[in-house]
Structures are given as C-alpha cells and as structure tokens.
C-alpha cells in the first residue's frame, strides 16, 4: 500500500467521462485491505447534494497533495496542474500573453 492513513489529505484521479485526467482533493477515511482506500472528497457531493461524496478508490488513483510552489511565470510547453471546476487538471502551456 501507499502508506496513507485515516485523516491524510490526498488527491484522487477520476477517469470517468468528463473528468478524465483530473484530480480532486479528498481525505482518507480508512485504508482498505485490498489495495485501496475509502475516501471523502472535499468538493464533490452525493447525487442528492446533501453530503460530501465518499467512495472506495484503488491505490493507483491516489496521490499525496503536492507542496505549494510559488511560481511567477511559465514558459511554453511547461506541464502544469490548473485548478478549475473544483478539481486539478493537467495541461500544457501553449503560448505566453494575456487573453
């Protein structure tokens, strides 16, 4: 197992259509015996919108929260994670300038 414990802050990769390539912040509720974790998302809600979504995830879909890095500029072709729509999305800088 990846060594996460209950209470650890993590990010979970979602591979469903419309979410592919994104990571969402979550808290580990409990490690599971079979290569996974029971987690609670910080921003995703259940279908009835009444509570935070909890689910089992495989250890290959979970990563530690990366450290905050202060960056003042990016260059074309830099690989970045951008926070949008309540999740982190992997992207690439394609140009410089303001739009």
C-alpha angles and dihedrals in degrees: 000000000000093000100247118151135200108288096026115137112233143159121239125209115225119204100183120120110280092021101056111136095017130118125208127201116248144160122237108242094182141338114247126220095239109062098289152079139234105231141180118216119227096217109016117092135203118263091266089053091229102114143012115283117254124191146152114261132186116247090242089065097054132079135173117263105267118238117263109259121193108223123180099187143010130212128217112278093023111142110230142172112228124195110231136144092008094304145076116257125194114232145152129241106243103177144001124241142064124286 
